[in-house]
Amino acid sequence: MKYRIFLIVAIFGALLSCEKEISTSQADKFLKNYGNYLSGEASDVDVLDDGGFAICGTDSTAEFGKRMMLIVTDSYGNMESGFPKYFTKEGMESGANSVEAIRGSQGGYMLFGFVESEIEGTLETQKDMFVVKANSSGEELWQRTYGSIEDEVILHATQRTSSGYMLAGYQVKEGKSDILVMGIKEEGDSIPLGLNYHNPYAENSAASYILNHGDSYLCVCTYDKLGEEGTDLLILNINEDMDVFPENLTDELDEVGVCAIEDGRAIVDGPDRFLVLGNRMSVSRRMEMVIYLIETEGFSITKSLQLATISQSNTDLTGRRFVKTDDGRYAIVGTRQVSGSSEIFLQFLTSDYLVSGNVSFGASGTQTGADIEISEDGGFVILGTNGYKKHSMISLIKTSDTGDL
């Protein structure tokens, strides 16, 4: 199966409403756009207990600059009343990279990202980690910043194995970045234990994704090769005491770590299995997606194996997130770029990790894939950014379990 779905692109400058729908209001499959038609960038989507969706991203306007944005919709992608909500710190700009819905009767949302301010007398900015807790209506309950005189940014977050949240990203020291992992309590107080992991084989490192699994965390990282050009993919297995077991997943090609999922195929009393998604530069100088298998026993990483490489001739493929379906298949969302234009790309793998069909969602302009989740009815929910000339909006696509729109 390989086919392309062309999307209708609105003329951004002619539209003044804050939402443009390309579907009926009650449709099992839909495409919805959200934003102010100036500059919106999608980051993360979470499926809510009622079947709706929580979306985070960054909104940019001439009046307010960059602001962390939260959008909440019903199960048909219709934006709930009172949204979008914007969060920032006075005198600073902000952005969101990750969102976690708070489960249970209290409800609400946790947003993770950064704030930045100009450094006086320079053209540079200084970034701190930024966390916002909002109630179920999107009203801010509290905000916290964590950082130093150097840059710190949260790239991804997950719930801790006990309570609170684990944050992953990077911290800059003397112009070089190190992997940063730290925990916070439910109400934002930082936990004394933290990890600033300096890779002895790297000049710069960052943690792009953190996965909670039992009593440990699998952290997907990227680092610059020491003394040579290019990047490599690194996995850290981290326990609650912040002890680290590292594993390099790389060959001679440049690779970037993106995310990981639990494979759920471990035999009884056997190793735990995970799939890791990365991107790499091929020998033909084209971007391609790569899938690794990781096995862990206790705290140790006991096996790493490359399972699949996904590429297309004269095309750049960049993976962003992936999921495992109830019937054992895998779906990867990312971006397909060819001849200067880009479109959202949905790639399938079989339960045996064989590269299967794919779907492209494209139109005039630029579309990029940001995240993917499985909806209550077993279809796919795809988050992306839909750009046209200098403007962009956040898009949400709801498809069937085959990617059909």
C-alpha positions in Angstrom: 0.0 0.0 0.0 1.4 3.3 -1.0 -0.7 6.4 -1.8 -0.8 10.1 -1.3 -3.6 12.3 0.1 -3.6 15.9 -1.0 -4.7 18.4 1.6 -6.4 21.7 0.9 -4.3 24.7 2.0 -6.1 27.8 3.1 -4.8 31.2 2.1 -3.5 32.2 5.5 -3.5 36.0 5.1 -7.2 36.0 4.1 -8.4 34.2 7.1 -9.2 35.9 10.5 -10.8 33.1 12.5 -8.7 31.2 15.0 -9.7 27.8 13.6 -10.3 26.4 10.1 -11.9 23.0 9.7 -11.5 20.7 6.7 -14.2 18.2 7.8 -17.6 18.1 9.2 -17.8 18.7 13.0 -18.7 15.0 13.8 -16.5 12.9 11.6 -14.5 9.7 12.5 -11.8 10.9 10.0 -10.8 14.5 9.8 -8.2 17.2 9.2 -8.3 20.2 11.5 -6.0 23.3 11.5 -5.5 25.4 14.6 -3.8 28.7 15.2 -3.7 32.4 14.3 -2.4 31.9 10.7 0.8 33.6 11.5 3.2 31.1 12.9 2.2 28.0 14.9 4.5 25.0 15.4 3.2 21.6 16.7 5.2 19.5 19.2 3.2 16.8 21.0 -0.3 15.3 21.3 -1.9 13.2 24.1 -5.1 11.2 23.9 -7.5 12.1 26.7 -9.7 9.8 28.8 -12.8 11.1 27.1 -11.4 10.4 23.6 -10.4 14.0 23.0 -6.9 15.3 22.4 -4.4 17.7 24.2 -2.0 19.4 21.8 1.0 21.5 22.7 3.2 23.7 20.5 4.6 27.2 20.1 2.7 30.2 18.8 4.6 33.2 17.3 3.2 36.6 16.7 4.6 40.1 16.2 2.7 41.3 19.2 3.6 38.7 21.8 6.6 36.8 20.3 6.8 33.1 21.0 4.4 31.6 23.5 3.8 28.1 24.9 0.4 27.0 23.5 -2.2 24.4 24.7 -5.1 23.2 22.5 -7.7 20.8 23.8 -10.3 19.2 21.4 -13.1 16.7 21.5 -12.8 13.3 19.9 -13.8 14.8 16.5 -11.0 17.4 16.6 -13.3 20.3 17.5 -11.5 22.8 19.7 -13.1 23.1 23.2 -14.4 26.4 24.3 -11.8 28.7 25.8 -8.8 27.3 23.9 -6.1 27.8 22.8 -4.4 28.8 26.0 -1.0 30.6 26.1 1.6 30.5 28.8 4.8 32.5 29.3 6.9 34.3 31.9 6.8 38.0 32.1 9.4 39.6 30.0 10.3 36.3 28.3 9.3 34.2 25.3 8.4 30.5 25.7 7.7 27.3 23.8 6.3 23.8 24.5 8.0 20.5 23.5 5.9 18.0 25.5 2.5 17.7 27.1 1.1 15.2 29.6 -2.5 14.9 30.5 -3.2 14.5 34.2 -5.3 11.4 34.6 -8.1 10.9 37.2 -10.8 13.0 38.7 -8.7 16.2 39.0 -7.6 16.3 35.4 -5.6 19.0 33.9 -2.4 19.3 31.9 1.4 19.5 32.3 3.4 21.4 29.7 7.2 21.2 29.3 9.5 23.4 27.3 11.6 26.5 27.7 11.6 30.3 28.3 14.1 32.5 26.8 15.2 36.2 27.1 17.6 38.4 25.3 21.1 38.8 26.9 21.6 42.6 27.3 24.0 44.1 24.9 24.1 41.0 22.6 22.0 39.4 19.9 22.0 36.1 21.9 19.3 34.6 24.1 19.4 32.7 27.4 17.1 29.7 27.9 15.7 28.0 31.1 13.5 24.9 31.5 9.9 25.9 31.8 7.0 23.8 33.3 3.4 24.9 33.5 0.5 23.1 35.2 -3.0 23.9 34.0 -6.4 22.7 35.2 -9.0 20.9 33.0 -10.2 24.3 31.6 -6.7 25.3 30.7 -6.3 27.9 33.4 -2.7 28.1 34.8 -2.3 26.7 38.3 1.4 27.3 38.6 4.6 27.7 36.6 8.2 26.9 37.4 11.5 27.7 35.7 14.7 25.7 36.4 18.1 26.7 35.2 21.3 28.7 35.6 23.2 31.4 33.7 23.7 28.8 31.0 21.0 27.4 28.7 18.8 24.5 29.8 15.9 23.2 27.7 13.3 20.4 28.2 12.9 18.4 25.0 10.7 15.6 26.4 9.0 14.6 29.7 7.3 11.5 31.1 5.7 10.5 34.4 8.0 9.1 37.0 7.7 5.5 38.1 6.6 6.8 41.6 5.0 10.2 41.3 5.9 13.5 39.6 7.7 13.8 36.2 11.1 13.1 34.7 12.4 15.7 32.3 15.0 15.2 29.6 16.9 17.7 27.5 20.3 19.4 27.6 22.3 21.9 29.6 25.0 24.1 28.1 28.3 24.5 29.9 31.1 26.8 28.6 29.5 26.6 25.1 29.1 22.8 25.0 25.9 20.9 25.7 25.5 17.9 28.0 22.6 15.5 28.5 20.3 16.7 31.3 17.8 14.5 33.1 16.0 15.6 36.3 12.9 14.8 38.3 10.2 17.1 39.7 7.4 16.4 42.2 3.7 16.7 41.4 3.6 20.4 42.3 6.9 21.3 40.6 9.5 21.1 43.3 12.7 19.7 41.9 14.0 16.3 43.2 17.5 16.4 44.6 18.7 13.6 42.4 19.5 14.7 38.8 21.8 13.7 36.0 24.2 15.8 34.0 25.7 13.2 31.8 29.0 14.2 30.1 29.7 11.8 27.3 33.6 11.5 27.2 33.4 10.7 23.4 31.3 13.8 22.5 31.5 17.5 22.2 27.8 18.1 22.4 25.0 15.9 23.7 21.2 16.1 24.2 18.5 13.8 25.4 15.5 14.0 22.9 13.2 11.4 24.5 12.7 9.6 27.8 10.6 6.5 28.3 9.3 5.2 31.6 9.6 1.4 31.9 9.0 -0.2 35.3 11.7 1.0 37.7 14.0 2.5 35.0 14.0 5.1 32.2 15.2 4.6 28.6 16.7 7.8 27.3 17.3 8.4 23.6 20.2 10.8 23.0 22.3 12.3 20.2 25.9 13.5 20.4 28.5 15.2 18.2 31.4 12.9 17.4 34.6 14.0 19.2 37.3 15.2 16.8 35.2 14.6 13.6 32.1 15.8 11.9 28.8 14.1 12.3 26.5 12.7 15.1 25.9 9.3 16.8 22.9 7.8 18.6 23.2 6.9 22.3 20.9 5.1 24.6 21.0 5.6 28.4 19.2 3.2 30.8 18.7 5.2 34.0 17.4 4.0 37.3 15.6 6.0 40.1 19.0 6.7 41.7 20.3 8.2 38.5 22.8 5.4 37.8 23.5 5.1 34.1 24.1 2.2 31.7 25.1 3.6 28.3 24.8 1.9 24.9 26.0 3.3 21.5 23.7 2.5 18.6 25.7 3.5 15.6 27.8 2.7 12.6 29.9 4.8 10.3 27.0 6.9 9.2 25.7 10.1 11.0 22.7 9.2 13.2 20.3 11.1 15.3 18.2 9.6 18.1 14.4 10.4 18.1 12.3 8.2 20.4 11.6 4.8 21.7 8.6 2.5 22.5 8.2 -0.7 24.4 7.9 -3.6 22.1 5.9 -5.8 24.5 7.2 -9.1 23.0 9.3 -10.3 26.0 8.9 -14.0 26.9 8.1 -14.8 30.6 11.2 -14.0 32.7 13.0 -13.0 29.5 14.5 -9.6 28.5 12.4 -6.5 28.1 12.3 -5.3 24.5 12.2 -1.8 23.0 12.3 -0.3 19.6 14.3 2.9 19.0 13.7 5.3 16.1 16.5 7.3 14.6 17.4 9.3 11.5 20.6 9.0 9.6 22.5 10.4 6.6 22.9 7.6 4.0 25.9 7.1 1.8 24.0 8.9 -1.0 23.6 11.9 1.3 19.9 11.4 1.8 18.1 11.2 5.1 16.6 7.9 6.0 14.9 6.4 9.0 16.5 3.5 11.0 14.9 1.2 13.6 16.9 -0.6 16.4 15.9 -3.3 18.8 17.1 -3.0 22.4 16.9 -5.7 25.0 17.4 -5.1 28.7 17.7 -7.4 31.7 17.4 -5.5 34.9 19.5 -2.3 34.6 21.7 -3.6 31.9 21.3 -3.3 28.1 22.1 -6.8 26.9 21.4 -6.5 23.2 21.2 -3.9 20.4 20.4 -4.8 16.8 19.5 -2.8 13.7 16.1 -4.1 12.4 15.2 -1.9 9.5 16.2 1.0 7.3 13.5 3.0 5.5 14.5 5.1 2.5 13.2 6.3 -0.8 15.2 7.2 -3.9 16.1 10.9 -4.3 14.0 11.7 -1.2 14.7 12.7 2.4 12.7 10.8 5.0 12.8 12.1 8.6 11.1 10.1 11.4 9.6 11.8 14.4 7.5 9.4 16.5 6.0 5.9 16.2 3.4 3.6 17.9 2.6 0.0 18.0 -1.0 -1.0 17.1 -3.2 -3.6 18.9 -2.6 -6.1 16.1 1.2 -5.8 16.4 2.0 -3.5 13.5 4.0 -0.3 13.8 3.3 3.2 12.4 5.9 5.9 12.1 5.1 9.6 11.4 7.6 12.0 10.0 8.3 14.2 7.0 9.0 13.3 3.4 10.9 15.9 1.5 11.6 15.9 -2.3 12.4 18.6 -4.8 12.2 21.4 -2.2 8.7 20.5 -0.9 7.7 18.5 2.1 4.7 16.5 3.3 3.6 14.5 6.3 4.7 10.9 5.9 3.1 7.8 7.6 5.1 4.6 7.3 4.0 1.1 8.3 6.0 -1.9 9.5 4.6 -5.4 9.9 4.7 -7.2 13.2 7.9 -8.9 11.9 9.5 -5.4 11.4 9.2 -5.6 7.6 8.8 -2.3 5.8 5.2 -2.2 4.5 3.1 0.5 2.9 3.1 4.2 3.4 0.8 7.3 3.1 1.8 10.9 2.3 -0.4 13.8 3.3 0.6 16.7 1.1 -0.4 20.0 -0.5 1.2 23.2 -1.8 3.4 24.6 0.9 5.3 22.7 3.6 3.9 20.0 5.9 5.9 18.3 8.7 4.9 15.4 10.9 5.4 15.9 14.7 3.6 13.1 16.7 1.3 10.1 16.4 -1.1 8.4 18.8 -3.7 5.7 18.5 -7.3 6.9 19.0 -10.0 5.0 21.0 -11.4 3.5 17.8 -8.0 2.1 16.7 -7.3 4.8 14.1 -4.3 7.1 14.0 -4.1 10.6 15.2 -1.3 12.5 13.5 0.0 15.9 14.6 1.8 18.2 12.3 2.7 21.7 11.2 1.1 23.0 8.0 3.1 25.9 6.4 2.4 28.2 3.5 5.0 30.8 2.6 5.9 32.6 5.8 2.9 31.4 7.8 2.2 28.1 9.5 -0.5 26.4 11.6 -0.9 23.3 13.7 -2.7 20.5 12.0 -4.4 17.4 13.4 -5.3 14.4 11.1 -7.5 11.5 12.2 -7.3 8.5 10.0 -8.4 4.9 9.9 -6.1 2.1 11.0 -4.7 1.9 7.5 -4.0 5.7 7.3 -7.0 6.4 5.1 -8.4 9.9 5.4 
